[in-house]
Amino acid sequence: MEKPLQDDRYGRVREPKRRLGRTAKIIAAVIVAALIVAIAFVAFRPQTTPTTPRTLDYSVVDSALTQVTVAIFPDQDRDVHCIVQATNEYEAIVGFTEITVPADPTADPNSPRQMGIDLATTQVASSGHVDSCWFE
């Protein structure tokens, strides 16, 4: 049989696929290594903000005082500063203070430190809460 007749009947014989050259393999390896380094950097970089604090309880004593109980996660290397505030029924801030949780190398970063704060207020508050925290 002639080859063209066989090609018409059974299809063409496939040519083996071309493999990647040495330069292409080196470039691919460099790209994969760069991706691994970038992912490791993102995964293991130090935390830039403290773990979200929690407001556990608040109690409006009178028009001049609100007591707030918060849970703040300590850091082993850096001080954590937080804003605790009281707001009125219109969400206006009527009491404000900043608190500091000092760095503690022996602290467990997974167990929060509970703190009771007395906030002086300018009028009757309707709630008290921890607003935000940052490292310093």
C-alpha positions in Angstrom: 0.0 0.0 0.0 1.0 3.5 -0.6 1.5 5.8 2.3 -1.0 8.5 1.1 -3.8 5.9 0.8 -3.1 4.8 4.4 -3.1 8.5 5.6 -6.5 9.0 3.9 -7.9 5.9 5.5 -6.4 6.0 9.0 -5.3 9.6 9.4 -1.9 11.1 9.5 0.8 9.8 11.8 1.4 12.2 14.6 4.7 13.8 15.0 6.1 13.6 18.5 5.6 16.7 20.5 8.4 19.1 20.8 9.8 19.3 24.4 10.8 22.4 26.3 14.4 23.5 25.7 17.0 23.9 28.4 16.5 27.7 28.5 12.7 27.4 28.8 13.1 24.9 31.7 15.5 27.3 33.5 13.1 30.2 33.1 10.2 28.1 34.3 12.2 27.0 37.4 13.1 30.6 38.2 9.5 31.7 37.9 8.3 28.9 40.2 11.0 29.7 42.8 10.1 33.4 42.7 6.4 32.4 43.3 7.3 30.2 46.3 9.4 33.0 47.8 6.6 35.5 47.3 4.0 33.2 48.9 6.3 32.4 51.8 6.9 36.2 52.4 3.1 36.9 52.5 2.4 33.9 54.7 5.1 34.5 57.3 5.4 38.2 57.5 4.8 39.9 60.9 1.2 40.9 61.6 0.6 44.6 60.8 -2.5 45.1 63.0 -3.5 43.5 66.3 -6.1 40.7 66.4 -9.6 42.2 66.5 -10.4 43.3 70.1 -13.8 42.3 71.6 -16.2 44.3 73.7 -17.4 41.9 76.4 -19.8 44.1 78.3 -20.7 47.7 79.1 -22.7 49.3 81.8 -24.0 52.9 81.9 -23.7 54.0 85.5 -25.0 57.6 85.1 -24.6 60.6 82.8 -20.9 61.0 83.9 -19.7 57.4 83.8 -19.8 54.3 81.6 -18.0 51.1 82.5 -16.7 49.0 79.5 -15.2 45.5 79.7 -13.0 44.6 76.7 -10.8 41.7 75.7 -7.6 42.6 73.9 -5.1 40.1 72.5 -1.5 41.0 73.7 1.5 40.9 71.4 4.8 39.3 72.4 7.0 42.0 70.9 4.9 45.2 70.5 2.6 47.4 72.7 -1.0 47.3 71.6 -2.9 50.7 71.9 -6.7 50.7 71.7 -9.4 53.3 71.6 -12.4 52.7 73.9 -15.4 55.0 73.5 -18.9 55.5 74.7 -21.6 56.8 72.3 -25.0 58.2 72.8 -28.2 57.2 71.0 -27.3 59.2 67.9 -23.8 57.5 67.7 -22.0 60.7 68.8 -19.0 60.0 71.0 -19.6 61.1 74.6 -16.7 59.4 76.2 -13.2 58.5 74.9 -10.0 57.0 76.2 -6.9 55.2 74.9 -5.5 52.2 76.7 -2.2 50.4 76.3 -1.5 46.7 76.6 2.3 46.4 77.1 4.3 43.8 75.1 4.6 40.6 77.0 7.1 37.9 75.8 5.3 35.2 77.8 1.8 36.2 76.7 -0.3 33.7 74.8 -1.4 35.5 71.6 -4.5 33.3 71.5 -5.9 34.2 74.9 -7.1 37.8 75.3 -6.4 40.0 78.3 -9.7 41.1 79.9 -9.7 44.8 81.0 -12.4 46.9 82.8 -12.3 50.6 81.9 -14.2 53.4 83.5 -15.1 56.1 80.9 -15.9 59.6 81.9 -18.8 60.8 79.7 -20.3 64.2 78.9 -23.8 62.9 78.8 -25.8 59.6 79.2 -24.2 57.0 76.9 -26.2 54.3 75.1 -23.3 52.0 74.5 -19.6 51.5 75.2 -17.2 49.6 73.0 -13.6 49.2 71.9 -13.2 51.0 68.6 -9.8 50.1 67.1 -6.4 48.9 68.0 -2.9 49.4 66.6 0.7 48.5 67.3 3.2 51.0 68.5 
